[in-house]
């Protein structure tokens, strides 16, 4: 027995020694995959507040109905535990599930198609070995006809999907290429910032030129616009980290969520690479400084002689001036509205949404929402006041638009168009059959 142990012990030690580097490599791959999942902001859609990470069930509003995110934990019964690496890659690049059915482009596979093979392997390792399996099925997506026919997405993909992995530009620096890889792929910036056609495809000729998300407006982030607004690369990188910038910009809505859950957790080098891609040349930093010696307004000090002032100004004085100052210049570190980039947008939606919902970053200052205190006309009035009197903007907003924003945005005509189109196709088919039968009789 002793001789047998002497024989087996060196072999066992050798196997353990050989296994240690492999285990270390797997651990590193999982950690890298976790970082990439954060960059891709997977948790924002696949993790519902109060539930297990990546267990799905988050409701995503879309023009064709509510889409519920799926469970992407390595559960064999409720998640993606049975996916091979090839099937996992097909889901991310082609929007195709392991069972062959199509995903809806609410999952940004149109951007994830640019993920390279090495990063795809790391993501697969993380989701299979770094995420705890959860055997809970989230609510199923049930879109109205004809969008419940998932196979129709095959035609959409044929028209609009470009899933070629990112190819570096040899004429550019490594930093620029890293930024391009992130912006065009994992961080999928175009998903929000590029306007879409009536078939909900991104209009590539207007890439990153700004788009309405139904409620919030994602601004134009092309280089020319950023330069006009006096952004620099470092300002952009700082904004991605904090949601605030020296230009006065303050993140809200989906952008704030992306910053809190994704961009702020990236490395400074990656944030600067994204800024380098978005702003290839440094802009001019000549934003005027805000005054710091203003007296706060602690209550309604409106003299009775001015009681006939416009409603928007009265609402602003009563609810907003205590933080933003009467002239909108901010005070003692609180945000200024004067010269704020949000007041230069082509719509007033973001201002109205901030008044409705507030701005709630995980860190730093927060702003309460007034949806419960102010009605649609009051929110429209104060929004118009802020846009015109503080922002010197001619952009206006109506109570009807505020009502639509409160309800999640205007309903899309896409459902009606699809049904009318299908009905027309059926009628044409019937007429063709009648004509064919008539010709046969003749």
C-alpha positions as CSV (number, residue, x, y, z in Angstrom):
1,X,0.0,0.0,0.0
2,X,2.8,2.4,0.9
3,X,4.5,1.7,-2.5
4,X,1.2,2.4,-4.2
5,X,0.9,5.8,-2.4
6,X,4.4,6.7,-3.4
7,X,3.6,6.0,-7.0
8,X,0.3,7.9,-7.1
9,X,1.3,10.9,-5.0
10,X,3.7,12.6,-7.5
11,X,1.1,12.1,-10.2
12,X,-1.6,13.8,-8.0
13,X,0.7,16.7,-7.2
14,X,1.4,17.1,-10.9
15,X,-2.3,17.1,-11.8
16,X,-3.0,19.7,-9.1
17,X,-0.1,21.9,-10.3
18,X,-1.2,21.7,-13.9
19,X,-4.8,22.6,-12.9
20,X,-3.9,25.7,-11.0
21,X,-3.0,27.9,-14.1
22,X,-6.1,26.7,-15.8
23,X,-8.3,27.6,-12.9
24,X,-6.5,31.0,-12.7
25,X,-7.1,31.6,-16.4
26,X,-10.8,30.7,-16.0
27,X,-11.1,33.1,-13.1
28,X,-9.6,35.9,-15.1
29,X,-11.9,35.1,-18.0
30,X,-14.9,35.3,-15.7
31,X,-13.8,38.6,-14.2
32,X,-13.2,40.0,-17.7
33,X,-16.7,38.9,-18.7
34,X,-18.2,40.6,-15.7
35,X,-16.6,43.9,-16.7
36,X,-17.9,43.5,-20.3
37,X,-21.4,42.7,-19.0
38,X,-21.2,46.0,-17.0
39,X,-20.1,47.8,-20.1
40,X,-23.0,46.3,-22.0
41,X,-25.3,47.4,-19.2
42,X,-26.9,44.0,-19.2
43,X,-28.2,44.5,-15.6
44,X,-30.3,47.5,-16.5
45,X,-32.8,45.4,-18.5
46,X,-32.3,42.0,-17.1
47,X,-32.4,42.8,-13.4
48,X,-35.6,44.0,-11.8
49,X,-35.3,46.0,-8.6
50,X,-35.6,43.7,-5.6
51,X,-35.0,40.5,-7.6
52,X,-32.0,38.4,-8.2
53,X,-29.4,39.7,-10.6
54,X,-30.2,38.8,-14.3
55,X,-33.3,37.0,-13.4
56,X,-35.4,39.1,-15.8
57,X,-38.9,40.4,-15.6
58,X,-38.0,44.1,-16.2
59,X,-40.8,45.8,-18.3
60,X,-39.4,47.6,-21.4
61,X,-41.8,50.0,-23.0
62,X,-41.7,50.0,-26.8
63,X,-43.9,51.4,-29.6
64,X,-45.3,47.9,-30.2
65,X,-46.1,47.0,-26.6
66,X,-44.4,46.0,-23.4
67,X,-41.5,43.6,-23.7
68,X,-40.4,41.7,-20.5
69,X,-36.7,40.9,-20.2
70,X,-35.7,37.2,-20.0
71,X,-33.9,35.3,-17.3
72,X,-30.2,35.2,-18.4
73,X,-28.9,33.3,-15.4
74,X,-27.3,29.9,-16.0
75,X,-30.5,28.1,-14.9
76,X,-31.3,25.1,-17.1
77,X,-35.0,25.4,-16.5
78,X,-35.6,29.2,-16.6
79,X,-32.5,30.8,-18.0
80,X,-29.7,30.1,-20.5
81,X,-27.8,27.3,-18.7
82,X,-28.4,25.0,-21.7
83,X,-26.9,27.4,-24.2
84,X,-23.7,26.4,-25.9
85,X,-21.2,29.2,-26.5
86,X,-22.2,29.2,-30.2
87,X,-25.9,29.6,-29.3
88,X,-25.0,32.4,-26.8
89,X,-23.1,34.2,-29.5
90,X,-26.0,33.8,-32.0
91,X,-28.3,35.4,-29.4
92,X,-26.1,38.4,-28.9
93,X,-25.1,38.9,-32.6
94,X,-28.2,37.7,-34.5
95,X,-31.0,38.0,-32.0
96,X,-31.7,34.3,-32.2
97,X,-32.5,32.1,-29.2
98,X,-31.3,28.6,-28.7
99,X,-34.7,27.2,-29.7
100,X,-34.5,29.0,-33.0
101,X,-37.0,31.8,-32.3
102,X,-36.2,35.4,-32.8
103,X,-35.5,38.0,-30.2
104,X,-37.0,41.5,-30.4
105,X,-34.5,44.3,-31.0
106,X,-35.3,45.8,-27.6
107,X,-32.2,43.6,-26.9
108,X,-29.6,45.6,-28.7
109,X,-28.1,42.7,-30.7
110,X,-27.8,45.2,-33.6
111,X,-24.9,46.7,-31.7
112,X,-23.7,43.6,-29.8
113,X,-23.0,42.0,-33.2
114,X,-19.7,44.0,-33.2
115,X,-18.4,42.1,-30.1
116,X,-15.3,40.2,-31.0
117,X,-14.8,36.5,-30.4
118,X,-12.5,36.9,-27.3
119,X,-15.0,39.1,-25.5
120,X,-17.8,36.8,-26.5
121,X,-16.0,33.9,-24.8
122,X,-15.4,36.0,-21.7
123,X,-19.1,37.0,-21.5
124,X,-20.1,33.4,-21.9
125,X,-17.8,32.3,-19.1
126,X,-19.2,35.0,-16.8
127,X,-22.8,34.2,-17.4
128,X,-22.3,30.5,-17.1
129,X,-19.9,30.4,-14.1
130,X,-20.0,33.9,-12.5
131,X,-23.7,34.4,-12.2
132,X,-25.9,32.5,-9.7
133,X,-28.7,30.4,-11.4
134,X,-32.2,31.4,-10.6
135,X,-35.0,29.0,-11.5
136,X,-37.8,31.6,-11.8
137,X,-39.5,32.3,-15.0
138,X,-40.3,36.0,-15.5
139,X,-43.5,37.3,-17.0
140,X,-43.8,36.3,-20.7
141,X,-43.9,39.0,-23.4
142,X,-47.2,39.0,-25.2
143,X,-47.3,41.6,-27.9
144,X,-50.4,42.3,-30.0
145,X,-50.9,40.7,-33.4
146,X,-48.9,40.7,-35.7
147,X,-45.9,41.4,-33.6
148,X,-46.4,38.3,-31.5
149,X,-45.3,36.4,-34.6
150,X,-41.6,36.3,-33.8
151,X,-40.6,34.8,-37.2
152,X,-41.5,38.2,-38.7
153,X,-38.2,39.5,-37.2
154,X,-36.3,37.4,-39.7
155,X,-37.4,39.8,-42.4
156,X,-36.5,42.8,-40.2
157,X,-33.1,41.3,-39.6
158,X,-32.6,40.7,-43.3
159,X,-33.3,44.3,-44.0
160,X,-31.4,46.0,-41.1
161,X,-29.1,43.7,-39.2
162,X,-25.3,44.2,-39.6
163,X,-23.6,41.7,-37.3
164,X,-20.1,41.9,-38.6
165,X,-17.6,42.1,-35.7
166,X,-15.8,45.4,-35.2
167,X,-12.8,45.9,-37.4
168,X,-10.2,48.3,-36.1
169,X,-9.2,51.3,-38.3
170,X,-5.4,51.0,-38.8
171,X,-5.2,54.7,-39.5
172,X,-6.5,55.5,-36.0
173,X,-4.9,55.3,-32.6
174,X,-5.5,52.3,-30.3
175,X,-7.4,54.7,-27.9
176,X,-9.8,55.8,-30.7
177,X,-10.4,52.2,-31.8
178,X,-11.1,51.1,-28.3
179,X,-13.6,54.0,-28.0
180,X,-15.2,53.0,-31.3
181,X,-15.5,49.4,-30.2
182,X,-17.3,50.4,-27.0
183,X,-19.5,53.1,-28.4
184,X,-20.6,51.2,-31.6
185,X,-20.8,47.8,-29.8
186,X,-21.0,47.0,-26.1
187,X,-22.3,50.4,-24.8
188,X,-24.7,50.6,-27.8
189,X,-25.0,54.4,-27.7
190,X,-26.8,54.5,-31.1
191,X,-29.7,52.6,-29.6
192,X,-30.9,55.7,-27.9
193,X,-29.1,58.6,-29.7
194,X,-30.0,57.6,-33.3
195,X,-33.4,58.4,-34.7
196,X,-35.4,55.4,-36.1
197,X,-37.6,54.8,-39.1
198,X,-41.3,53.9,-38.9
199,X,-40.1,50.3,-38.9
200,X,-38.0,51.1,-35.8
201,X,-34.7,50.6,-37.6
202,X,-31.9,53.0,-36.8
203,X,-31.4,55.6,-39.5
204,X,-27.6,55.2,-40.1
205,X,-27.4,58.4,-42.1
206,X,-28.4,60.2,-38.9
207,X,-26.2,58.2,-36.5
208,X,-26.0,59.8,-33.0
209,X,-27.9,62.9,-34.2
210,X,-30.4,62.7,-31.3
211,X,-33.8,60.9,-31.0
212,X,-37.0,60.9,-28.9
213,X,-37.4,57.8,-26.7
214,X,-41.1,58.4,-26.3
215,X,-40.6,60.4,-23.2
216,X,-37.0,61.5,-22.7
217,X,-35.0,62.9,-25.6
218,X,-31.5,61.5,-26.2
219,X,-29.5,64.5,-27.5
220,X,-27.3,64.9,-30.5
221,X,-23.8,63.6,-29.6
222,X,-22.0,64.0,-32.9
223,X,-18.6,65.6,-32.8
224,X,-19.7,68.9,-34.4
225,X,-22.5,69.4,-31.9
226,X,-20.3,68.5,-29.0
227,X,-17.7,71.1,-30.2
228,X,-20.4,73.7,-30.6
229,X,-21.5,73.1,-27.0
230,X,-17.8,73.5,-25.8
231,X,-17.3,70.0,-24.6
232,X,-13.8,68.6,-24.3
233,X,-12.8,64.9,-24.1
234,X,-12.1,65.2,-20.4
235,X,-15.6,66.8,-19.8
236,X,-17.2,63.9,-21.6
237,X,-15.2,61.3,-19.6
238,X,-16.1,63.1,-16.4
239,X,-19.8,63.2,-17.4
240,X,-19.8,59.4,-18.1
241,X,-18.4,58.9,-14.6
242,X,-20.6,61.3,-12.6
243,X,-23.6,62.5,-14.7
244,X,-22.4,66.1,-14.4
245,X,-20.1,68.2,-16.5
246,X,-18.5,71.6,-16.6
247,X,-20.8,72.5,-19.4
248,X,-23.7,72.4,-16.9
249,X,-25.1,69.2,-18.4
250,X,-26.9,66.9,-15.9
251,X,-27.9,63.4,-16.7
252,X,-31.5,62.2,-16.2
253,X,-33.8,59.4,-17.2
254,X,-32.2,56.5,-19.2
255,X,-28.8,58.2,-19.4
256,X,-28.6,58.6,-15.7
257,X,-29.4,54.9,-15.3
258,X,-26.7,54.0,-17.8
259,X,-24.2,56.1,-15.9
260,X,-25.1,54.7,-12.5
261,X,-25.1,51.1,-13.6
262,X,-22.6,51.0,-16.4
263,X,-20.4,54.0,-17.4
264,X,-19.4,55.0,-13.9
265,X,-18.1,51.5,-13.2
266,X,-15.9,51.4,-16.3
267,X,-12.2,52.2,-16.1
268,X,-11.1,55.8,-16.6
269,X,-9.2,54.7,-19.6
270,X,-12.3,53.2,-21.3
271,X,-14.4,56.3,-20.5
272,X,-11.6,58.5,-22.0
273,X,-11.5,56.2,-25.1
274,X,-15.2,56.6,-25.6
275,X,-14.8,60.4,-25.4
276,X,-11.9,60.3,-27.8
277,X,-14.1,58.5,-30.4
278,X,-17.1,60.8,-29.9
279,X,-14.9,63.9,-29.9
280,X,-11.8,63.3,-32.1
281,X,-10.5,66.8,-31.5
282,X,-10.5,68.9,-28.4
283,X,-13.2,71.5,-28.1
284,X,-13.0,74.9,-26.5
285,X,-13.7,75.1,-22.8
286,X,-15.1,78.6,-22.3
287,X,-18.3,78.0,-20.3
288,X,-19.0,81.0,-18.2
289,X,-18.7,80.5,-14.4
290,X,-21.9,80.7,-12.3
291,X,-22.1,83.2,-9.5
292,X,-21.7,81.7,-6.0
293,X,-23.0,84.5,-3.8
294,X,-26.7,84.4,-4.5
295,X,-29.3,84.4,-1.8
296,X,-31.6,81.3,-1.7
297,X,-35.3,81.6,-1.8
298,X,-36.8,79.8,1.2
299,X,-40.5,80.4,0.5
300,X,-43.0,82.3,-1.6
301,X,-41.8,85.9,-1.3
302,X,-43.9,87.1,-4.2
303,X,-45.4,90.5,-3.4
304,X,-49.2,90.7,-3.7
305,X,-48.8,93.4,-6.3
306,X,-47.2,90.7,-8.6
307,X,-49.9,88.1,-8.0
308,X,-51.0,88.4,-11.7
309,X,-47.6,87.1,-12.9
310,X,-47.7,84.2,-15.4
311,X,-48.4,80.8,-14.0
312,X,-45.1,79.3,-15.1
313,X,-43.1,81.9,-13.3
314,X,-45.2,81.5,-10.1
315,X,-44.8,77.7,-10.1
316,X,-41.0,78.1,-10.7
317,X,-40.7,80.6,-7.8
318,X,-42.7,78.3,-5.5
319,X,-41.1,75.0,-6.4
320,X,-37.8,75.5,-8.1
321,X,-36.1,78.7,-7.1
322,X,-35.0,77.5,-3.7
323,X,-32.5,75.3,-5.4
324,X,-31.9,76.8,-8.8
325,X,-32.2,80.5,-7.8
326,X,-34.7,83.1,-9.3
327,X,-32.5,83.6,-12.4
328,X,-31.8,79.9,-12.7
329,X,-28.1,80.4,-11.8
330,X,-28.0,77.9,-9.0
331,X,-26.3,78.5,-5.7
332,X,-23.8,76.9,-3.4
333,X,-23.1,74.0,-5.6
334,X,-26.7,73.3,-6.6
335,X,-27.2,72.9,-10.4
336,X,-27.6,76.0,-12.5
337,X,-30.3,76.0,-15.2
338,X,-28.9,79.1,-17.0
339,X,-26.7,77.9,-19.9
340,X,-27.7,74.3,-19.2
341,X,-27.4,72.2,-22.4
342,X,-30.9,70.7,-21.8
343,X,-32.4,74.1,-22.6
344,X,-30.8,74.0,-26.0
345,X,-32.4,70.8,-27.1
346,X,-34.9,70.7,-30.0
347,X,-37.7,69.5,-27.7
348,X,-38.7,70.4,-24.1
349,X,-39.4,66.8,-23.3
350,X,-36.4,66.3,-21.0
351,X,-37.2,69.4,-18.9
352,X,-40.8,68.2,-18.5
353,X,-39.7,64.7,-17.7
354,X,-37.3,66.0,-15.0
355,X,-40.1,68.0,-13.5
356,X,-42.4,64.9,-13.6
357,X,-40.0,62.2,-12.4
358,X,-37.2,64.1,-10.8
359,X,-33.5,63.1,-11.2
360,X,-32.3,60.4,-8.8
361,X,-28.6,59.5,-9.2
362,X,-27.2,56.8,-7.0
363,X,-24.6,59.4,-5.8
364,X,-24.5,63.1,-5.5
365,X,-27.5,65.5,-5.6
366,X,-31.0,64.5,-6.4
367,X,-34.1,66.4,-7.6
368,X,-37.6,65.4,-6.5
369,X,-40.3,64.9,-9.1
370,X,-43.6,66.9,-9.0
371,X,-45.9,64.4,-10.9
372,X,-48.2,64.2,-7.8
373,X,-48.2,67.9,-7.0
374,X,-48.5,69.5,-10.4
375,X,-51.1,68.8,-13.1
376,X,-50.3,68.6,-16.8
377,X,-51.0,72.3,-17.5
378,X,-48.9,73.4,-14.5
379,X,-45.9,71.3,-15.6
380,X,-46.3,72.6,-19.2
381,X,-46.4,76.2,-17.9
382,X,-43.2,75.9,-15.7
383,X,-41.4,74.0,-18.5
384,X,-42.2,76.8,-21.0
385,X,-41.0,79.3,-18.5
386,X,-37.7,77.6,-17.9
387,X,-37.2,77.1,-21.7
388,X,-38.1,80.6,-22.7
389,X,-37.2,82.9,-19.8
390,X,-34.1,81.1,-18.5
391,X,-33.0,79.2,-21.6
392,X,-33.9,81.9,-24.2
393,X,-35.4,79.1,-26.3
394,X,-38.3,79.2,-28.6
395,X,-39.1,75.6,-28.0
396,X,-42.4,75.1,-26.3
397,X,-44.6,72.3,-24.9
398,X,-48.3,71.7,-24.4
399,X,-50.3,70.2,-21.6
400,X,-51.3,67.5,-24.1
401,X,-47.7,66.6,-24.6
402,X,-47.1,66.5,-20.9
403,X,-50.1,64.2,-20.5
404,X,-48.5,61.9,-23.1
405,X,-45.1,61.9,-21.4
406,X,-46.8,61.1,-18.0
407,X,-48.4,58.1,-19.7
408,X,-45.1,56.9,-21.3
409,X,-45.2,58.7,-24.6
410,X,-47.4,58.9,-27.7
411,X,-48.8,55.6,-29.0
412,X,-47.0,54.4,-32.1
413,X,-48.9,54.0,-35.3
414,X,-46.8,50.9,-36.1
415,X,-49.3,48.4,-34.8
416,X,-52.1,49.9,-36.9
417,X,-49.9,50.1,-40.0
418,X,-48.9,46.5,-39.6
419,X,-52.5,45.3,-39.3
420,X,-53.7,47.4,-42.2
421,X,-50.8,46.1,-44.3
422,X,-51.6,42.5,-43.5
423,X,-55.3,43.1,-44.1
424,X,-54.5,44.6,-47.5
425,X,-52.3,41.6,-48.3
426,X,-55.2,39.2,-47.4
427,X,-57.6,41.2,-49.6
428,X,-55.1,41.2,-52.5
429,X,-54.7,37.4,-52.1
430,X,-58.5,36.8,-52.2
431,X,-58.8,39.0,-55.2
432,X,-56.0,37.1,-56.9
433,X,-57.7,33.8,-56.2
434,X,-61.1,35.1,-57.5
435,X,-59.3,36.4,-60.7
436,X,-57.5,33.1,-61.1
437,X,-60.8,31.1,-60.8
438,X,-62.5,33.4,-63.2
439,X,-59.8,32.9,-65.8
440,X,-60.0,29.2,-65.4
441,X,-63.7,29.2,-66.1
442,X,-63.2,31.3,-69.2
